[in-house]
């Protein structure tokens, strides 16, 4: 049996780790080629990236070079395909695509199509328009297929009125999500998560992190489970997916988007059957019964406060991942690394990861990261 997976994502590292834990050899395609990704994967190809997706020519060239290998089990993907799901059709010409098809991803990201589907399924969602609202106060502009929160703007004057944008009423509340496995007909929730933003400049909703096994209100969990179940049946979802929502001040849970792919939260659960194997089994239509650890794991992105070049020697703590290559130039506001923490409860895990962010922040305190490398 072929035991090699080609894994493509903006950041492939968590999925490479999942594949290796399941006993697969991993070939990674991403935009960072971080130190730890290179340590785990048998091969890492760094691809050009623009406008929320991989550059098609470079993506196909990489797949063409890999397709001559006859031991590839399949192609696994994370973020980087929502804005251009046709890239999955390119991948399918070279090797089996594991998870949802390009057509399903396109349907899940279509506007207004996806929100029309939510309405038909009687799933609550924020008021959404395809044309700018008459009064902009209280509205957000988003881009279909965007990810990481960097495509979201609060509207004011002409801010947010960009080609391809759609508009959604802002709801105040707690961002939440559900990670689930789908076999094409039934969804099984793996866990519920609480998300966080890390605002920067004109990016008020830039992704900050999340914590798994969050203790959410029962009514919120029920709403997320119901949405996952209905969307699975309507779209015949396969593999591990997630649904994002906002738990609003009125106590109701409003669905924001469906991620028909592996997401960051997939790396925050440990299961008796490995998470990657669960994804592969569910993608083949097999029913899965997640048996995950009750511990909570938190993840937070550490962003550069100022421009710097990563020095040759930095003693990164063991709880840091997505480590940049020495010599990398990192601009202000760009991700440097990801910080992790684990505890018995989501609150304790989140508190610990916030403390660890402060420790890593000390690395970059001052003009040079090297001056503070001994802190960690």
Secondary structure, DSSP 8 states (H G I E B T S, - for coil): ---EEEEESSS-HHHHHHHHHTT-EEEEEESS--HHHHHHSSEEEE--EETTEE-HHHHHHHHHHHTT-TTEEEEEE-SS-STTTHHHHHHHTTS-B-SS-HHHHHHHH-TTHHHHHHHHTT-----EESS--SS-TTEEEEETT--TTTT-EE-BTTBT--TTEEEEE---EEEEEEEEEEESS-EEEEEEEEEEE--BTTBTT-EEEEESS----HHHHHHHHHHHHHHHHHHT-EEEEEEEEEEETTS-EEEEEEE-S--GGGGG--BSS-HHHHHHHHHTT------B-S-EEEEEEEE-SS-EE--S-----TTEES---TT-EE-TTSEEEEEEEEESSHHHHHHHHHHHHHHHHHHTSSS-GGGGGGG-
